[in-house]
Amino acid sequence: MQDSMITIGKTLALPKGQILKLKRKALISFLIFANICQDNIKTMNSQFGEKIRPLREKQHLYLLKVAPLIEMDTAQLNKIEKGLRQLKREQIPIITDIVKASSDELIALWLADQIYAVVKDEKLANEAM
């Protein structure tokens, strides 16, 4: 049984089955690419969280104990550590005392996350950073 032909553009004609195979391969490639991009965005977007989580864990402090000290629930603090949510500026001194970190370092990381949140969708965001 012969596949019907599909014309792409002005000159390329392929059997219908071949087009479906190309679409599947392109979709798989796109999903892999999107996953890589999302990982890169997450890495850049969570510098603050990536710093405070190991400091908290090093002191054997659980989310359940730390979150109320910052006046939030454990889910919110977990999202902050994963870079899915931003900590408020006024909460930085509190978390600095809890995890025994440099205030300047945490503020710098927090500011970097704030800046990235503003420019992340810009075409030249990574070059600008």
Phi and psi in radians as a Rosetta constraint file:
Dihedral C 1 N 2 CA 2 C 2 CIRCULARHARMONIC -1.656 0.35
Dihedral N 2 CA 2 C 2 N 3 CIRCULARHARMONIC 2.348 0.35
Dihedral C 2 N 3 CA 3 C 3 CIRCULARHARMONIC -1.238 0.35
Dihedral N 3 CA 3 C 3 N 4 CIRCULARHARMONIC 2.536 0.35
Dihedral C 3 N 4 CA 4 C 4 CIRCULARHARMONIC -1.249 0.35
Dihedral N 4 CA 4 C 4 N 5 CIRCULARHARMONIC 2.670 0.35
Dihedral C 4 N 5 CA 5 C 5 CIRCULARHARMONIC -1.576 0.35
Dihedral N 5 CA 5 C 5 N 6 CIRCULARHARMONIC 2.520 0.35
Dihedral C 5 N 6 CA 6 C 6 CIRCULARHARMONIC -2.106 0.35
Dihedral N 6 CA 6 C 6 N 7 CIRCULARHARMONIC 2.301 0.35
Dihedral C 6 N 7 CA 7 C 7 CIRCULARHARMONIC -1.676 0.35
Dihedral N 7 CA 7 C 7 N 8 CIRCULARHARMONIC 2.266 0.35
Dihedral C 7 N 8 CA 8 C 8 CIRCULARHARMONIC -2.012 0.35
Dihedral N 8 CA 8 C 8 N 9 CIRCULARHARMONIC 2.134 0.35
Dihedral C 8 N 9 CA 9 C 9 CIRCULARHARMONIC 1.175 0.35
Dihedral N 9 CA 9 C 9 N 10 CIRCULARHARMONIC -2.583 0.35
Dihedral C 9 N 10 CA 10 C 10 CIRCULARHARMONIC -1.648 0.35
Dihedral N 10 CA 10 C 10 N 11 CIRCULARHARMONIC -0.443 0.35
Dihedral C 10 N 11 CA 11 C 11 CIRCULARHARMONIC -2.131 0.35
Dihedral N 11 CA 11 C 11 N 12 CIRCULARHARMONIC -0.351 0.35
Dihedral C 11 N 12 CA 12 C 12 CIRCULARHARMONIC -1.658 0.35
Dihedral N 12 CA 12 C 12 N 13 CIRCULARHARMONIC 2.138 0.35
Dihedral C 12 N 13 CA 13 C 13 CIRCULARHARMONIC -2.172 0.35
Dihedral N 13 CA 13 C 13 N 14 CIRCULARHARMONIC 2.221 0.35
Dihedral C 13 N 14 CA 14 C 14 CIRCULARHARMONIC -2.267 0.35
Dihedral N 14 CA 14 C 14 N 15 CIRCULARHARMONIC 2.656 0.35
Dihedral C 14 N 15 CA 15 C 15 CIRCULARHARMONIC -1.092 0.35
Dihedral N 15 CA 15 C 15 N 16 CIRCULARHARMONIC 2.558 0.35
Dihedral C 15 N 16 CA 16 C 16 CIRCULARHARMONIC -0.952 0.35
Dihedral N 16 CA 16 C 16 N 17 CIRCULARHARMONIC -0.729 0.35
Dihedral C 16 N 17 CA 17 C 17 CIRCULARHARMONIC -1.070 0.35
Dihedral N 17 CA 17 C 17 N 18 CIRCULARHARMONIC -0.647 0.35
Dihedral C 17 N 18 CA 18 C 18 CIRCULARHARMONIC -1.150 0.35
Dihedral N 18 CA 18 C 18 N 19 CIRCULARHARMONIC -0.678 0.35
Dihedral C 18 N 19 CA 19 C 19 CIRCULARHARMONIC -1.073 0.35
Dihedral N 19 CA 19 C 19 N 20 CIRCULARHARMONIC -0.757 0.35
Dihedral C 19 N 20 CA 20 C 20 CIRCULARHARMONIC -1.102 0.35
Dihedral N 20 CA 20 C 20 N 21 CIRCULARHARMONIC -0.693 0.35
Dihedral C 20 N 21 CA 21 C 21 CIRCULARHARMONIC -1.110 0.35
Dihedral N 21 CA 21 C 21 N 22 CIRCULARHARMONIC -0.750 0.35
Dihedral C 21 N 22 CA 22 C 22 CIRCULARHARMONIC -1.103 0.35
Dihedral N 22 CA 22 C 22 N 23 CIRCULARHARMONIC -0.713 0.35
Dihedral C 22 N 23 CA 23 C 23 CIRCULARHARMONIC -1.105 0.35
Dihedral N 23 CA 23 C 23 N 24 CIRCULARHARMONIC -0.740 0.35
Dihedral C 23 N 24 CA 24 C 24 CIRCULARHARMONIC -1.084 0.35
Dihedral N 24 CA 24 C 24 N 25 CIRCULARHARMONIC -0.819 0.35
Dihedral C 24 N 25 CA 25 C 25 CIRCULARHARMONIC -1.095 0.35
Dihedral N 25 CA 25 C 25 N 26 CIRCULARHARMONIC -0.725 0.35
Dihedral C 25 N 26 CA 26 C 26 CIRCULARHARMONIC -1.130 0.35
Dihedral N 26 CA 26 C 26 N 27 CIRCULARHARMONIC -0.700 0.35
Dihedral C 26 N 27 CA 27 C 27 CIRCULARHARMONIC -1.127 0.35
Dihedral N 27 CA 27 C 27 N 28 CIRCULARHARMONIC -0.778 0.35
Dihedral C 27 N 28 CA 28 C 28 CIRCULARHARMONIC -1.075 0.35
Dihedral N 28 CA 28 C 28 N 29 CIRCULARHARMONIC -0.786 0.35
Dihedral C 28 N 29 CA 29 C 29 CIRCULARHARMONIC -1.073 0.35
Dihedral N 29 CA 29 C 29 N 30 CIRCULARHARMONIC -0.738 0.35
Dihedral C 29 N 30 CA 30 C 30 CIRCULARHARMONIC -1.106 0.35
Dihedral N 30 CA 30 C 30 N 31 CIRCULARHARMONIC -0.754 0.35
Dihedral C 30 N 31 CA 31 C 31 CIRCULARHARMONIC -1.106 0.35
Dihedral N 31 CA 31 C 31 N 32 CIRCULARHARMONIC -0.694 0.35
Dihedral C 31 N 32 CA 32 C 32 CIRCULARHARMONIC -1.111 0.35
Dihedral N 32 CA 32 C 32 N 33 CIRCULARHARMONIC -0.798 0.35
Dihedral C 32 N 33 CA 33 C 33 CIRCULARHARMONIC -1.062 0.35
Dihedral N 33 CA 33 C 33 N 34 CIRCULARHARMONIC -0.786 0.35
Dihedral C 33 N 34 CA 34 C 34 CIRCULARHARMONIC -1.090 0.35
Dihedral N 34 CA 34 C 34 N 35 CIRCULARHARMONIC -0.670 0.35
Dihedral C 34 N 35 CA 35 C 35 CIRCULARHARMONIC -1.128 0.35
Dihedral N 35 CA 35 C 35 N 36 CIRCULARHARMONIC -0.753 0.35
Dihedral C 35 N 36 CA 36 C 36 CIRCULARHARMONIC -1.091 0.35
Dihedral N 36 CA 36 C 36 N 37 CIRCULARHARMONIC -0.788 0.35
Dihedral C 36 N 37 CA 37 C 37 CIRCULARHARMONIC -1.075 0.35
Dihedral N 37 CA 37 C 37 N 38 CIRCULARHARMONIC -0.743 0.35
Dihedral C 37 N 38 CA 38 C 38 CIRCULARHARMONIC -1.111 0.35
Dihedral N 38 CA 38 C 38 N 39 CIRCULARHARMONIC -0.684 0.35
Dihedral C 38 N 39 CA 39 C 39 CIRCULARHARMONIC -1.090 0.35
Dihedral N 39 CA 39 C 39 N 40 CIRCULARHARMONIC -0.724 0.35
Dihedral C 39 N 40 CA 40 C 40 CIRCULARHARMONIC -1.142 0.35
Dihedral N 40 CA 40 C 40 N 41 CIRCULARHARMONIC -0.715 0.35
Dihedral C 40 N 41 CA 41 C 41 CIRCULARHARMONIC -1.117 0.35
Dihedral N 41 CA 41 C 41 N 42 CIRCULARHARMONIC -0.766 0.35
Dihedral C 41 N 42 CA 42 C 42 CIRCULARHARMONIC -1.077 0.35
Dihedral N 42 CA 42 C 42 N 43 CIRCULARHARMONIC -0.742 0.35
Dihedral C 42 N 43 CA 43 C 43 CIRCULARHARMONIC -1.058 0.35
Dihedral N 43 CA 43 C 43 N 44 CIRCULARHARMONIC -0.811 0.35
Dihedral C 43 N 44 CA 44 C 44 CIRCULARHARMONIC -1.235 0.35
Dihedral N 44 CA 44 C 44 N 45 CIRCULARHARMONIC -0.570 0.35
Dihedral C 44 N 45 CA 45 C 45 CIRCULARHARMONIC -1.442 0.35
Dihedral N 45 CA 45 C 45 N 46 CIRCULARHARMONIC -0.075 0.35
Dihedral C 45 N 46 CA 46 C 46 CIRCULARHARMONIC -2.256 0.35
Dihedral N 46 CA 46 C 46 N 47 CIRCULARHARMONIC 0.611 0.35
Dihedral C 46 N 47 CA 47 C 47 CIRCULARHARMONIC -1.048 0.35
Dihedral N 47 CA 47 C 47 N 48 CIRCULARHARMONIC -0.744 0.35
Dihedral C 47 N 48 CA 48 C 48 CIRCULARHARMONIC -1.091 0.35
Dihedral N 48 CA 48 C 48 N 49 CIRCULARHARMONIC -0.878 0.35
Dihedral C 48 N 49 CA 49 C 49 CIRCULARHARMONIC -1.099 0.35
Dihedral N 49 CA 49 C 49 N 50 CIRCULARHARMONIC -0.667 0.35
Dihedral C 49 N 50 CA 50 C 50 CIRCULARHARMONIC -1.177 0.35
Dihedral N 50 CA 50 C 50 N 51 CIRCULARHARMONIC -0.369 0.35
Dihedral C 50 N 51 CA 51 C 51 CIRCULARHARMONIC -1.480 0.35
Dihedral N 51 CA 51 C 51 N 52 CIRCULARHARMONIC -0.779 0.35
Dihedral C 51 N 52 CA 52 C 52 CIRCULARHARMONIC -1.343 0.35
Dihedral N 52 CA 52 C 52 N 53 CIRCULARHARMONIC -0.538 0.35
Dihedral C 52 N 53 CA 53 C 53 CIRCULARHARMONIC -1.057 0.35
Dihedral N 53 CA 53 C 53 N 54 CIRCULARHARMONIC -0.900 0.35
Dihedral C 53 N 54 CA 54 C 54 CIRCULARHARMONIC -1.110 0.35
Dihedral N 54 CA 54 C 54 N 55 CIRCULARHARMONIC -0.597 0.35
Dihedral C 54 N 55 CA 55 C 55 CIRCULARHARMONIC -1.125 0.35
Dihedral N 55 CA 55 C 55 N 56 CIRCULARHARMONIC -0.727 0.35
Dihedral C 55 N 56 CA 56 C 56 CIRCULARHARMONIC -1.129 0.35
Dihedral N 56 CA 56 C 56 N 57 CIRCULARHARMONIC -0.795 0.35
Dihedral C 56 N 57 CA 57 C 57 CIRCULARHARMONIC -1.174 0.35
Dihedral N 57 CA 57 C 57 N 58 CIRCULARHARMONIC -0.611 0.35
Dihedral C 57 N 58 CA 58 C 58 CIRCULARHARMONIC -1.043 0.35
Dihedral N 58 CA 58 C 58 N 59 CIRCULARHARMONIC -0.582 0.35
Dihedral C 58 N 59 CA 59 C 59 CIRCULARHARMONIC -1.593 0.35
Dihedral N 59 CA 59 C 59 N 60 CIRCULARHARMONIC 0.131 0.35
Dihedral C 59 N 60 CA 60 C 60 CIRCULARHARMONIC 1.015 0.35
Dihedral N 60 CA 60 C 60 N 61 CIRCULARHARMONIC 0.696 0.35
Dihedral C 60 N 61 CA 61 C 61 CIRCULARHARMONIC -1.730 0.35
Dihedral N 61 CA 61 C 61 N 62 CIRCULARHARMONIC 2.232 0.35
Dihedral C 61 N 62 CA 62 C 62 CIRCULARHARMONIC -1.559 0.35
Dihedral N 62 CA 62 C 62 N 63 CIRCULARHARMONIC 2.662 0.35
Dihedral C 62 N 63 CA 63 C 63 CIRCULARHARMONIC -0.905 0.35
Dihedral N 63 CA 63 C 63 N 64 CIRCULARHARMONIC -0.704 0.35
Dihedral C 63 N 64 CA 64 C 64 CIRCULARHARMONIC -1.040 0.35
Dihedral N 64 CA 64 C 64 N 65 CIRCULARHARMONIC -0.544 0.35
Dihedral C 64 N 65 CA 65 C 65 CIRCULARHARMONIC -1.519 0.35
Dihedral N 65 CA 65 C 65 N 66 CIRCULARHARMONIC -0.660 0.35
Dihedral C 65 N 66 CA 66 C 66 CIRCULARHARMONIC -1.378 0.35
Dihedral N 66 CA 66 C 66 N 67 CIRCULARHARMONIC -0.729 0.35
Dihedral C 66 N 67 CA 67 C 67 CIRCULARHARMONIC -0.922 0.35
Dihedral N 67 CA 67 C 67 N 68 CIRCULARHARMONIC -0.829 0.35
Dihedral C 67 N 68 CA 68 C 68 CIRCULARHARMONIC -1.095 0.35
Dihedral N 68 CA 68 C 68 N 69 CIRCULARHARMONIC -0.513 0.35
Dihedral C 68 N 69 CA 69 C 69 CIRCULARHARMONIC -1.160 0.35
Dihedral N 69 CA 69 C 69 N 70 CIRCULARHARMONIC -0.434 0.35
Dihedral C 69 N 70 CA 70 C 70 CIRCULARHARMONIC -1.762 0.35
Dihedral N 70 CA 70 C 70 N 71 CIRCULARHARMONIC 0.117 0.35
Dihedral C 70 N 71 CA 71 C 71 CIRCULARHARMONIC 1.058 0.35
Dihedral N 71 CA 71 C 71 N 72 CIRCULARHARMONIC 0.910 0.35
Dihedral C 71 N 72 CA 72 C 72 CIRCULARHARMONIC -2.630 0.35
Dihedral N 72 CA 72 C 72 N 73 CIRCULARHARMONIC 2.968 0.35
Dihedral C 72 N 73 CA 73 C 73 CIRCULARHARMONIC -1.605 0.35
Dihedral N 73 CA 73 C 73 N 74 CIRCULARHARMONIC 2.970 0.35
Dihedral C 73 N 74 CA 74 C 74 CIRCULARHARMONIC -1.114 0.35
Dihedral N 74 CA 74 C 74 N 75 CIRCULARHARMONIC -0.596 0.35
Dihedral C 74 N 75 CA 75 C 75 CIRCULARHARMONIC -1.112 0.35
Dihedral N 75 CA 75 C 75 N 76 CIRCULARHARMONIC -0.702 0.35
Dihedral C 75 N 76 CA 76 C 76 CIRCULARHARMONIC -1.130 0.35
Dihedral N 76 CA 76 C 76 N 77 CIRCULARHARMONIC -0.802 0.35
Dihedral C 76 N 77 CA 77 C 77 CIRCULARHARMONIC -1.128 0.35
Dihedral N 77 CA 77 C 77 N 78 CIRCULARHARMONIC -0.681 0.35
Dihedral C 77 N 78 CA 78 C 78 CIRCULARHARMONIC -1.041 0.35
Dihedral N 78 CA 78 C 78 N 79 CIRCULARHARMONIC -0.747 0.35
Dihedral C 78 N 79 CA 79 C 79 CIRCULARHARMONIC -1.141 0.35
Dihedral N 79 CA 79 C 79 N 80 CIRCULARHARMONIC -0.634 0.35
Dihedral C 79 N 80 CA 80 C 80 CIRCULARHARMONIC -1.124 0.35
Dihedral N 80 CA 80 C 80 N 81 CIRCULARHARMONIC -0.785 0.35
Dihedral C 80 N 81 CA 81 C 81 CIRCULARHARMONIC -1.140 0.35
Dihedral N 81 CA 81 C 81 N 82 CIRCULARHARMONIC -0.501 0.35
Dihedral C 81 N 82 CA 82 C 82 CIRCULARHARMONIC -1.522 0.35
Dihedral N 82 CA 82 C 82 N 83 CIRCULARHARMONIC -0.086 0.35
Dihedral C 82 N 83 CA 83 C 83 CIRCULARHARMONIC 1.417 0.35
Dihedral N 83 CA 83 C 83 N 84 CIRCULARHARMONIC 0.279 0.35
Dihedral C 83 N 84 CA 84 C 84 CIRCULARHARMONIC -1.621 0.35
Dihedral N 84 CA 84 C 84 N 85 CIRCULARHARMONIC -0.157 0.35
Dihedral C 84 N 85 CA 85 C 85 CIRCULARHARMONIC -2.604 0.35
Dihedral N 85 CA 85 C 85 N 86 CIRCULARHARMONIC 2.665 0.35
Dihedral C 85 N 86 CA 86 C 86 CIRCULARHARMONIC -1.785 0.35
Dihedral N 86 CA 86 C 86 N 87 CIRCULARHARMONIC 2.467 0.35
Dihedral C 86 N 87 CA 87 C 87 CIRCULARHARMONIC -1.335 0.35
Dihedral N 87 CA 87 C 87 N 88 CIRCULARHARMONIC 2.584 0.35
Dihedral C 87 N 88 CA 88 C 88 CIRCULARHARMONIC -1.301 0.35
Dihedral N 88 CA 88 C 88 N 89 CIRCULARHARMONIC 2.558 0.35
Dihedral C 88 N 89 CA 89 C 89 CIRCULARHARMONIC -0.962 0.35
Dihedral N 89 CA 89 C 89 N 90 CIRCULARHARMONIC -0.724 0.35
Dihedral C 89 N 90 CA 90 C 90 CIRCULARHARMONIC -1.229 0.35
Dihedral N 90 CA 90 C 90 N 91 CIRCULARHARMONIC -0.199 0.35
Dihedral C 90 N 91 CA 91 C 91 CIRCULARHARMONIC -1.561 0.35
Dihedral N 91 CA 91 C 91 N 92 CIRCULARHARMONIC -0.205 0.35
Dihedral C 91 N 92 CA 92 C 92 CIRCULARHARMONIC -1.072 0.35
Dihedral N 92 CA 92 C 92 N 93 CIRCULARHARMONIC -0.815 0.35
Dihedral C 92 N 93 CA 93 C 93 CIRCULARHARMONIC -1.025 0.35
Dihedral N 93 CA 93 C 93 N 94 CIRCULARHARMONIC -0.584 0.35
Dihedral C 93 N 94 CA 94 C 94 CIRCULARHARMONIC -1.163 0.35
Dihedral N 94 CA 94 C 94 N 95 CIRCULARHARMONIC -0.857 0.35
Dihedral C 94 N 95 CA 95 C 95 CIRCULARHARMONIC -1.196 0.35
Dihedral N 95 CA 95 C 95 N 96 CIRCULARHARMONIC -0.536 0.35
Dihedral C 95 N 96 CA 96 C 96 CIRCULARHARMONIC -1.054 0.35
Dihedral N 96 CA 96 C 96 N 97 CIRCULARHARMONIC -0.780 0.35
Dihedral C 96 N 97 CA 97 C 97 CIRCULARHARMONIC -1.161 0.35
Dihedral N 97 CA 97 C 97 N 98 CIRCULARHARMONIC -0.692 0.35
Dihedral C 97 N 98 CA 98 C 98 CIRCULARHARMONIC -1.155 0.35
Dihedral N 98 CA 98 C 98 N 99 CIRCULARHARMONIC -0.826 0.35
Dihedral C 98 N 99 CA 99 C 99 CIRCULARHARMONIC -1.627 0.35
Dihedral N 99 CA 99 C 99 N 100 CIRCULARHARMONIC 0.024 0.35
Dihedral C 99 N 100 CA 100 C 100 CIRCULARHARMONIC 0.963 0.35
Dihedral N 100 CA 100 C 100 N 101 CIRCULARHARMONIC 0.987 0.35
Dihedral C 100 N 101 CA 101 C 101 CIRCULARHARMONIC -2.027 0.35
Dihedral N 101 CA 101 C 101 N 102 CIRCULARHARMONIC 2.912 0.35
Dihedral C 101 N 102 CA 102 C 102 CIRCULARHARMONIC -1.250 0.35
Dihedral N 102 CA 102 C 102 N 103 CIRCULARHARMONIC 2.183 0.35
Dihedral C 102 N 103 CA 103 C 103 CIRCULARHARMONIC -1.059 0.35
Dihedral N 103 CA 103 C 103 N 104 CIRCULARHARMONIC -0.774 0.35
Dihedral C 103 N 104 CA 104 C 104 CIRCULARHARMONIC -1.069 0.35
Dihedral N 104 CA 104 C 104 N 105 CIRCULARHARMONIC -0.723 0.35
Dihedral C 104 N 105 CA 105 C 105 CIRCULARHARMONIC -1.133 0.35
Dihedral N 105 CA 105 C 105 N 106 CIRCULARHARMONIC -0.794 0.35
Dihedral C 105 N 106 CA 106 C 106 CIRCULARHARMONIC -1.167 0.35
Dihedral N 106 CA 106 C 106 N 107 CIRCULARHARMONIC -0.677 0.35
Dihedral C 106 N 107 CA 107 C 107 CIRCULARHARMONIC -1.121 0.35
Dihedral N 107 CA 107 C 107 N 108 CIRCULARHARMONIC -0.729 0.35
Dihedral C 107 N 108 CA 108 C 108 CIRCULARHARMONIC -1.086 0.35
Dihedral N 108 CA 108 C 108 N 109 CIRCULARHARMONIC -0.748 0.35
Dihedral C 108 N 109 CA 109 C 109 CIRCULARHARMONIC -1.163 0.35
Dihedral N 109 CA 109 C 109 N 110 CIRCULARHARMONIC -0.704 0.35
Dihedral C 109 N 110 CA 110 C 110 CIRCULARHARMONIC -1.087 0.35
Dihedral N 110 CA 110 C 110 N 111 CIRCULARHARMONIC -0.763 0.35
Dihedral C 110 N 111 CA 111 C 111 CIRCULARHARMONIC -1.105 0.35
Dihedral N 111 CA 111 C 111 N 112 CIRCULARHARMONIC -0.710 0.35
Dihedral C 111 N 112 CA 112 C 112 CIRCULARHARMONIC -1.056 0.35
Dihedral N 112 CA 112 C 112 N 113 CIRCULARHARMONIC -0.732 0.35
Dihedral C 112 N 113 CA 113 C 113 CIRCULARHARMONIC -1.123 0.35
Dihedral N 113 CA 113 C 113 N 114 CIRCULARHARMONIC -0.690 0.35
Dihedral C 113 N 114 CA 114 C 114 CIRCULARHARMONIC -1.108 0.35
Dihedral N 114 CA 114 C 114 N 115 CIRCULARHARMONIC -0.782 0.35
Dihedral C 114 N 115 CA 115 C 115 CIRCULARHARMONIC -1.116 0.35
Dihedral N 115 CA 115 C 115 N 116 CIRCULARHARMONIC -0.782 0.35
Dihedral C 115 N 116 CA 116 C 116 CIRCULARHARMONIC -1.091 0.35
Dihedral N 116 CA 116 C 116 N 117 CIRCULARHARMONIC -0.652 0.35
Dihedral C 116 N 117 CA 117 C 117 CIRCULARHARMONIC -1.064 0.35
Dihedral N 117 CA 117 C 117 N 118 CIRCULARHARMONIC -0.548 0.35
Dihedral C 117 N 118 CA 118 C 118 CIRCULARHARMONIC -1.355 0.35
Dihedral N 118 CA 118 C 118 N 119 CIRCULARHARMONIC -0.677 0.35
Dihedral C 118 N 119 CA 119 C 119 CIRCULARHARMONIC -1.815 0.35
Dihedral N 119 CA 119 C 119 N 120 CIRCULARHARMONIC -0.047 0.35
Dihedral C 119 N 120 CA 120 C 120 CIRCULARHARMONIC -1.010 0.35
Dihedral N 120 CA 120 C 120 N 121 CIRCULARHARMONIC -0.498 0.35
Dihedral C 120 N 121 CA 121 C 121 CIRCULARHARMONIC -1.571 0.35
Dihedral N 121 CA 121 C 121 N 122 CIRCULARHARMONIC -0.017 0.35
Dihedral C 121 N 122 CA 122 C 122 CIRCULARHARMONIC -1.346 0.35
Dihedral N 122 CA 122 C 122 N 123 CIRCULARHARMONIC 2.531 0.35
Dihedral C 122 N 123 CA 123 C 123 CIRCULARHARMONIC -1.015 0.35
Dihedral N 123 CA 123 C 123 N 124 CIRCULARHARMONIC -0.673 0.35
Dihedral C 123 N 124 CA 124 C 124 CIRCULARHARMONIC -1.843 0.35
Dihedral N 124 CA 124 C 124 N 125 CIRCULARHARMONIC 0.431 0.35
Dihedral C 124 N 125 CA 125 C 125 CIRCULARHARMONIC -1.007 0.35
Dihedral N 125 CA 125 C 125 N 126 CIRCULARHARMONIC -0.849 0.35
Dihedral C 125 N 126 CA 126 C 126 CIRCULARHARMONIC -1.126 0.35
Dihedral N 126 CA 126 C 126 N 127 CIRCULARHARMONIC -0.655 0.35
Dihedral C 126 N 127 CA 127 C 127 CIRCULARHARMONIC -1.168 0.35
Dihedral N 127 CA 127 C 127 N 128 CIRCULARHARMONIC -0.640 0.35
Dihedral C 127 N 128 CA 128 C 128 CIRCULARHARMONIC -1.194 0.35
Dihedral N 128 CA 128 C 128 N 129 CIRCULARHARMONIC -0.594 0.35
